[in-house]
């Protein structure tokens, strides 16, 4: 019970090793070595996106392969090189020896044990007096990296190996999954005593591979994929295969409500349960990582409280659902708050109901009155005479000025009627003063 608050607390991810380490490169130049001779030191280095050395924060497994079946990767004493990089290191040094003359390609792949990041690089090496081209290889930084398995051209799982009955490998039963959702695989050997010696490499059926007894992979497209695991001990190997059926992902953010009592609604319209372990919800730099075994059943929706995720968006904010590789799977943009024009206005802190149409008519009548007063003052001269003025005639002239006249007044709804209403006294007084100047 004491662990429950901790499990429900927001998890904010600031960085990951796969975000820092983006490539693996050779820092030593391509070399030429005599057959059966130990080469000079060869070095590969983990680097970030700026090309600077980047130390790993986890143990990294290293896979060495060569296009030559007789190629060996050794340490300075001639023994087999260790196949790991320790925490806090960026460089891996090794030596190469080969009895077959020619220009060969060596490939190094580094895979993080915790984060699963994977980078690789290749370089040509000349054995003997071959003067063929020496091309520096290029590195890749995908979360999973293509790896050669077998083939007539040889390699670490190429010619010279034999399938064995001494041990077997198993990777379970056929599986189903969703596009973009990681599927986890584990290889076990029988007898179990071989597991400490075996090297296991995966082919996921879409051109991508991985190294290690436990691995995971996200498929980019729907389809049926043949997943193969090959276990190698010395010159012997065993394989196992299953079929993985990948279906379209129908998971989306269908609603977002703001406020501390708000939530993010995630809906699963996929044809199967959606395992969203290690998916994340992102708002700008804020990230909430879903637990590894987070599952939404087929056809179901789940409200994730703002109190759990710590994400409390406002109008105009964008919330994203991303898979563990960082790909955006769904986006939701919260609407800006709408200001509605109503017939209720607040004046001096008091709520007053005002009929806009009636206000328009009142404004028009007041404007006509002000204009008429101004016109009367200018058109009826003020005369001083010894003879009495004709009061009847002057009264008739004034009545004519006030006879109803047709007028069309257009007042757009967007105008500030209250400002005009409050300005009318000033307008009327101004017109009267102007008339009697």
PLY file of the C-alpha trace (Angstrom):
ply
format ascii 1.0
element vertex 437
property float x
property float y
property float z
element edge 436
property int vertex1
property int vertex2
end_header
0.00 0.00 0.00
2.89 2.37 0.68
4.09 2.03 -2.91
0.83 3.13 -4.50
1.42 6.90 -4.32
4.85 6.40 -5.84
3.47 4.38 -8.72
0.85 7.01 -9.44
3.29 9.91 -9.30
4.17 11.64 -12.58
7.33 10.39 -14.25
9.18 13.12 -16.12
11.82 12.09 -18.62
14.50 14.66 -19.29
16.91 12.67 -21.43
17.77 9.20 -22.60
20.98 7.55 -23.67
19.59 7.01 -27.17
19.03 10.81 -27.39
22.71 11.47 -26.55
24.47 8.71 -28.52
23.54 8.98 -32.18
26.36 7.21 -34.01
29.35 4.87 -33.87
32.40 5.79 -35.96
35.89 4.49 -36.67
38.50 6.94 -35.34
41.38 4.91 -36.84
42.16 4.98 -40.57
41.61 1.92 -42.83
44.64 -0.36 -42.68
46.45 -3.09 -44.59
47.69 -6.19 -42.76
49.56 -9.29 -43.84
47.73 -12.64 -43.72
47.80 -14.30 -40.28
49.38 -11.17 -38.77
47.84 -9.12 -35.95
46.81 -5.69 -37.17
47.57 -2.39 -35.53
45.01 -1.09 -33.04
41.58 -0.28 -34.46
39.24 2.03 -32.52
35.53 2.80 -32.77
33.89 5.58 -30.78
30.37 6.44 -29.59
29.49 10.02 -30.56
26.62 12.47 -30.21
24.90 14.40 -33.00
27.64 17.06 -32.91
30.35 14.47 -33.62
31.81 14.68 -30.13
32.76 11.67 -28.04
29.83 10.54 -25.84
30.35 8.21 -22.89
27.73 5.54 -22.34
25.67 5.55 -19.15
24.96 1.81 -19.38
26.71 -1.42 -20.33
26.84 -1.81 -24.11
27.05 -5.14 -25.98
29.33 -5.07 -29.01
28.95 -7.35 -32.02
31.92 -7.83 -34.41
31.32 -9.18 -37.92
33.46 -9.58 -41.01
32.68 -10.37 -44.63
35.50 -12.91 -44.37
34.66 -16.23 -42.74
38.20 -16.47 -41.34
38.34 -13.00 -39.79
39.08 -12.76 -36.06
38.61 -9.88 -33.62
41.24 -9.97 -30.88
42.87 -7.97 -28.10
46.50 -6.86 -28.01
47.65 -10.24 -26.66
45.92 -12.18 -29.43
43.03 -13.45 -27.31
39.37 -12.96 -28.22
38.32 -9.38 -27.62
35.69 -8.68 -24.94
32.28 -7.95 -26.41
31.10 -5.24 -24.04
31.72 -1.57 -23.31
31.58 -0.54 -19.67
29.62 2.39 -18.25
31.52 5.66 -18.59
33.44 4.67 -21.74
33.14 5.90 -25.33
35.93 4.00 -27.15
36.31 0.33 -28.02
39.76 -0.89 -29.11
40.44 -4.18 -30.89
42.76 -5.90 -33.36
42.02 -7.92 -36.48
43.62 -11.05 -37.96
42.69 -12.98 -41.09
44.22 -15.82 -43.08
42.28 -14.98 -46.27
43.79 -12.36 -48.55
41.54 -9.71 -50.05
39.59 -6.59 -49.20
37.11 -7.37 -46.45
34.46 -5.32 -44.66
34.31 -5.32 -40.89
31.13 -4.14 -39.14
30.79 -3.17 -35.49
27.40 -2.83 -33.79
26.83 -1.44 -30.28
23.56 -2.07 -28.40
22.57 -0.65 -25.01
21.39 -3.28 -22.54
18.89 -0.99 -20.80
17.71 1.57 -23.35
18.01 -0.76 -26.35
19.69 1.91 -28.50
21.70 0.48 -31.38
24.30 2.02 -33.69
26.73 0.47 -36.14
29.53 1.35 -38.52
31.61 -0.41 -41.20
35.13 -0.09 -42.63
37.21 -1.85 -45.26
40.42 -3.70 -44.33
42.97 -5.07 -46.77
44.60 -8.42 -46.00
47.81 -9.12 -48.02
49.10 -6.94 -50.85
45.65 -6.16 -52.28
45.54 -2.54 -53.40
41.81 -2.36 -53.91
39.76 0.58 -52.74
39.67 1.34 -49.04
36.35 3.00 -48.25
35.51 4.40 -44.86
32.13 3.05 -43.74
29.20 5.16 -42.66
27.38 4.89 -39.37
23.67 4.55 -38.73
21.68 5.67 -35.70
18.39 3.80 -35.91
16.91 2.39 -32.72
17.42 -1.03 -34.29
20.08 -1.65 -36.88
20.18 -3.99 -39.90
22.47 -6.93 -39.25
23.62 -9.54 -41.76
22.57 -13.09 -40.89
24.30 -15.92 -42.74
24.44 -15.75 -46.54
26.73 -17.29 -49.11
29.22 -14.46 -48.69
30.14 -15.77 -45.26
30.43 -13.65 -42.09
30.24 -14.49 -38.44
27.27 -16.74 -39.18
28.41 -17.71 -42.65
30.24 -20.62 -44.21
32.12 -23.09 -41.99
29.25 -23.44 -39.50
27.03 -26.44 -38.99
23.58 -26.78 -37.56
23.75 -28.83 -34.41
21.61 -31.25 -32.44
23.60 -30.64 -29.27
21.42 -27.70 -28.25
18.27 -25.94 -29.40
16.84 -22.44 -29.13
13.22 -21.39 -28.50
11.50 -18.00 -28.86
7.93 -18.96 -27.96
4.75 -19.08 -30.04
3.37 -17.02 -32.92
2.47 -13.48 -31.87
0.22 -10.57 -32.79
1.07 -6.91 -32.43
0.26 -3.38 -33.54
2.13 -0.96 -35.80
4.55 1.18 -33.78
4.06 -0.79 -30.54
7.19 -2.64 -29.33
7.00 -6.44 -29.22
9.37 -8.11 -26.76
11.23 -11.34 -27.56
13.31 -13.70 -25.42
15.43 -16.61 -26.60
16.13 -19.58 -24.33
18.53 -22.45 -24.98
18.24 -26.08 -24.09
20.25 -27.40 -22.30
20.39 -24.16 -20.28
24.12 -24.67 -19.76
24.70 -23.29 -23.28
23.11 -19.92 -22.54
26.26 -18.43 -21.07
28.25 -19.29 -24.19
25.76 -18.59 -26.96
25.60 -15.46 -29.10
22.06 -14.76 -30.31
21.14 -12.57 -33.23
17.63 -11.71 -34.38
16.07 -11.11 -37.77
12.65 -9.46 -37.46
11.61 -10.11 -41.04
11.54 -6.46 -42.12
15.26 -6.02 -42.79
16.09 -5.14 -39.18
18.05 -7.22 -36.68
19.29 -7.06 -33.09
21.72 -8.74 -30.74
21.16 -10.41 -27.37
19.03 -13.05 -25.67
16.28 -10.46 -24.98
15.23 -7.90 -27.56
12.29 -5.84 -28.74
11.16 -4.38 -32.04
8.49 -2.03 -33.43
7.11 -2.79 -36.89
6.33 0.15 -39.16
3.70 -1.48 -41.38
0.93 -4.08 -41.02
1.68 -7.59 -42.28
2.92 -11.07 -41.36
6.62 -11.20 -40.44
8.92 -14.19 -39.96
11.03 -13.57 -36.86
14.16 -15.74 -36.59
16.63 -16.14 -33.72
19.97 -17.83 -34.37
22.10 -19.05 -31.45
25.78 -19.71 -32.10
28.22 -21.60 -29.88
31.65 -21.97 -31.45
31.13 -23.24 -35.00
27.69 -24.71 -34.28
24.33 -22.99 -34.41
20.61 -23.54 -33.92
17.67 -21.45 -35.10
14.04 -20.88 -34.13
11.29 -18.96 -35.96
7.79 -17.66 -35.34
5.22 -15.64 -37.29
4.29 -12.18 -36.00
1.07 -10.70 -37.36
1.15 -6.89 -37.15
-2.15 -5.01 -37.39
-2.89 -1.27 -37.81
-2.71 0.84 -34.68
-6.05 2.44 -33.80
-4.97 4.22 -30.62
-5.53 7.97 -30.41
-6.02 10.88 -28.05
-9.75 11.50 -28.47
-10.35 14.22 -25.85
-8.43 16.59 -23.60
-10.01 18.66 -20.84
-8.01 21.39 -19.06
-7.81 22.15 -15.37
-6.53 20.29 -12.32
-9.57 18.02 -12.53
-9.12 17.50 -16.28
-7.95 14.41 -18.11
-6.57 13.00 -21.35
-8.83 10.40 -22.97
-6.98 7.65 -24.88
-9.14 5.40 -27.08
-8.23 2.03 -28.58
-10.04 1.24 -31.82
-7.47 -1.41 -32.79
-8.57 -4.99 -33.53
-6.75 -6.18 -30.42
-5.66 -4.99 -26.97
-3.09 -2.20 -27.15
0.05 -2.68 -25.04
1.33 0.88 -24.62
4.16 0.22 -22.19
6.80 2.99 -22.30
4.66 5.14 -24.60
4.66 8.78 -23.54
2.32 11.76 -23.45
4.12 14.96 -24.44
3.20 18.63 -24.06
6.09 20.80 -25.19
9.03 19.78 -22.97
6.79 18.03 -20.44
6.72 14.24 -20.74
4.76 11.56 -18.88
5.92 7.97 -19.47
3.28 5.24 -19.29
4.22 2.15 -17.18
5.70 -0.83 -19.03
2.60 -3.02 -18.68
0.06 -0.32 -19.52
-2.76 -1.93 -21.57
-6.01 -0.58 -23.05
-8.46 -3.28 -24.05
-9.87 -3.54 -27.55
-12.62 -0.97 -28.14
-12.08 0.68 -24.74
-11.15 4.21 -23.69
-9.23 5.33 -20.63
-9.16 8.72 -18.88
-5.73 9.65 -17.59
-6.15 12.25 -14.84
-4.10 15.43 -14.84
-3.32 14.63 -11.21
-1.53 11.47 -12.38
0.18 12.72 -15.55
0.96 16.21 -14.28
-0.04 17.50 -17.74
-2.56 20.35 -17.54
-2.88 21.92 -21.01
-4.50 25.23 -21.86
-6.29 26.43 -24.98
-4.07 26.11 -28.05
-1.70 23.58 -26.44
-0.80 20.40 -28.34
-0.65 16.99 -26.63
1.11 14.09 -28.38
1.12 10.32 -27.87
4.53 8.90 -28.80
5.83 5.34 -28.98
9.07 4.35 -27.18
11.11 5.28 -30.27
9.78 8.83 -30.11
7.49 8.59 -33.15
4.27 10.61 -32.86
1.28 8.23 -33.01
-1.52 10.70 -32.22
-1.89 14.47 -31.78
-4.60 16.54 -30.10
-4.74 20.36 -30.11
-6.89 21.92 -27.41
-9.29 24.57 -28.77
-8.78 28.21 -27.87
-11.52 29.50 -25.49
-14.36 31.15 -27.47
-15.74 34.58 -26.43
-19.47 34.62 -27.23
-21.45 37.81 -27.95
-24.61 37.79 -25.85
-27.37 40.25 -24.99
-26.15 40.47 -21.39
-23.51 43.03 -20.46
-21.84 43.93 -17.19
-22.00 47.63 -16.34
-20.37 48.92 -13.16
-20.31 45.38 -11.77
-24.08 44.92 -12.18
-25.57 42.52 -14.73
-28.09 44.25 -17.02
-30.19 42.73 -19.80
-30.19 44.97 -22.89
-32.17 44.48 -26.11
-29.67 45.26 -28.87
-32.36 46.02 -31.47
-34.09 48.50 -29.13
-30.72 50.10 -28.39
-30.11 50.59 -32.11
-33.45 52.41 -32.54
-32.81 54.61 -29.49
-29.36 55.56 -30.75
-30.79 56.43 -34.16
-33.54 58.66 -32.69
-31.09 60.48 -30.43
-28.74 61.11 -33.33
-31.61 62.46 -35.47
-32.71 64.78 -32.65
-29.21 66.17 -32.21
-28.79 66.77 -35.95
-32.25 68.37 -36.19
-31.47 70.75 -33.34
-28.30 71.78 -35.07
-30.09 72.27 -38.36
-32.90 74.37 -36.77
-30.45 76.68 -35.13
-28.78 77.37 -38.47
-31.86 77.59 -40.72
-34.12 79.77 -38.48
-32.37 83.16 -38.24
-32.42 85.08 -35.03
-33.68 88.58 -36.04
-34.02 91.69 -34.02
-36.58 94.10 -35.50
-38.69 96.93 -34.39
-41.65 95.14 -35.81
-42.93 92.07 -34.04
-41.98 88.85 -35.80
-44.61 86.61 -37.31
-44.83 83.83 -34.63
-47.24 81.71 -36.69
-44.99 81.66 -39.74
-41.90 80.83 -37.71
-43.74 78.01 -35.94
-44.67 76.50 -39.29
-41.04 76.63 -40.43
-39.97 74.77 -37.29
-42.72 72.15 -37.73
-41.48 71.46 -41.27
-38.02 70.78 -39.95
-39.40 68.18 -37.53
-41.60 66.41 -40.08
-40.79 62.62 -40.22
-38.12 61.82 -42.75
-37.12 58.40 -44.02
-33.60 57.37 -43.05
-31.60 54.15 -43.14
-29.11 53.66 -40.32
-26.81 50.62 -40.40
-25.09 49.75 -37.16
-22.83 46.70 -37.29
-23.09 44.24 -34.43
-19.38 44.42 -33.84
-19.54 48.15 -32.83
-19.32 49.06 -29.18
-22.92 50.21 -28.56
-22.26 51.04 -24.92
-19.43 53.40 -25.77
-21.65 55.19 -28.30
-24.53 55.35 -25.83
-22.33 56.94 -23.17
-20.95 59.42 -25.72
-24.39 60.71 -26.82
-24.72 63.44 -24.16
-21.41 64.87 -25.26
-22.50 64.71 -28.91
-25.86 66.45 -28.23
-24.28 69.19 -26.11
-21.58 69.71 -28.67
-24.10 70.10 -31.49
-26.19 72.60 -29.47
-23.15 74.66 -28.56
-22.03 74.63 -32.17
-25.49 75.74 -33.31
-25.55 78.85 -31.17
-22.03 80.01 -31.87
0 1
1 2
2 3
3 4
4 5
5 6
6 7
7 8
8 9
9 10
10 11
11 12
12 13
13 14
14 15
15 16
16 17
17 18
18 19
19 20
20 21
21 22
22 23
23 24
24 25
25 26
26 27
27 28
28 29
29 30
30 31
31 32
32 33
33 34
34 35
35 36
36 37
37 38
38 39
39 40
40 41
41 42
42 43
43 44
44 45
45 46
46 47
47 48
48 49
49 50
50 51
51 52
52 53
53 54
54 55
55 56
56 57
57 58
58 59
59 60
60 61
61 62
62 63
63 64
64 65
65 66
66 67
67 68
68 69
69 70
70 71
71 72
72 73
73 74
74 75
75 76
76 77
77 78
78 79
79 80
80 81
81 82
82 83
83 84
84 85
85 86
86 87
87 88
88 89
89 90
90 91
91 92
92 93
93 94
94 95
95 96
96 97
97 98
98 99
99 100
100 101
101 102
102 103
103 104
104 105
105 106
106 107
107 108
108 109
109 110
110 111
111 112
112 113
113 114
114 115
115 116
116 117
117 118
118 119
119 120
120 121
121 122
122 123
123 124
124 125
125 126
126 127
127 128
128 129
129 130
130 131
131 132
132 133
133 134
134 135
135 136
136 137
137 138
138 139
139 140
140 141
141 142
142 143
143 144
144 145
145 146
146 147
147 148
148 149
149 150
150 151
151 152
152 153
153 154
154 155
155 156
156 157
157 158
158 159
159 160
160 161
161 162
162 163
163 164
164 165
165 166
166 167
167 168
168 169
169 170
170 171
171 172
172 173
173 174
174 175
175 176
176 177
177 178
178 179
179 180
180 181
181 182
182 183
183 184
184 185
185 186
186 187
187 188
188 189
189 190
190 191
191 192
192 193
193 194
194 195
195 196
196 197
197 198
198 199
199 200
200 201
201 202
202 203
203 204
204 205
205 206
206 207
207 208
208 209
209 210
210 211
211 212
212 213
213 214
214 215
215 216
216 217
217 218
218 219
219 220
220 221
221 222
222 223
223 224
224 225
225 226
226 227
227 228
228 229
229 230
230 231
231 232
232 233
233 234
234 235
235 236
236 237
237 238
238 239
239 240
240 241
241 242
242 243
243 244
244 245
245 246
246 247
247 248
248 249
249 250
250 251
251 252
252 253
253 254
254 255
255 256
256 257
257 258
258 259
259 260
260 261
261 262
262 263
263 264
264 265
265 266
266 267
267 268
268 269
269 270
270 271
271 272
272 273
273 274
274 275
275 276
276 277
277 278
278 279
279 280
280 281
281 282
282 283
283 284
284 285
285 286
286 287
287 288
288 289
289 290
290 291
291 292
292 293
293 294
294 295
295 296
296 297
297 298
298 299
299 300
300 301
301 302
302 303
303 304
304 305
305 306
306 307
307 308
308 309
309 310
310 311
311 312
312 313
313 314
314 315
315 316
316 317
317 318
318 319
319 320
320 321
321 322
322 323
323 324
324 325
325 326
326 327
327 328
328 329
329 330
330 331
331 332
332 333
333 334
334 335
335 336
336 337
337 338
338 339
339 340
340 341
341 342
342 343
343 344
344 345
345 346
346 347
347 348
348 349
349 350
350 351
351 352
352 353
353 354
354 355
355 356
356 357
357 358
358 359
359 360
360 361
361 362
362 363
363 364
364 365
365 366
366 367
367 368
368 369
369 370
370 371
371 372
372 373
373 374
374 375
375 376
376 377
377 378
378 379
379 380
380 381
381 382
382 383
383 384
384 385
385 386
386 387
387 388
388 389
389 390
390 391
391 392
392 393
393 394
394 395
395 396
396 397
397 398
398 399
399 400
400 401
401 402
402 403
403 404
404 405
405 406
406 407
407 408
408 409
409 410
410 411
411 412
412 413
413 414
414 415
415 416
416 417
417 418
418 419
419 420
420 421
421 422
422 423
423 424
424 425
425 426
426 427
427 428
428 429
429 430
430 431
431 432
432 433
433 434
434 435
435 436
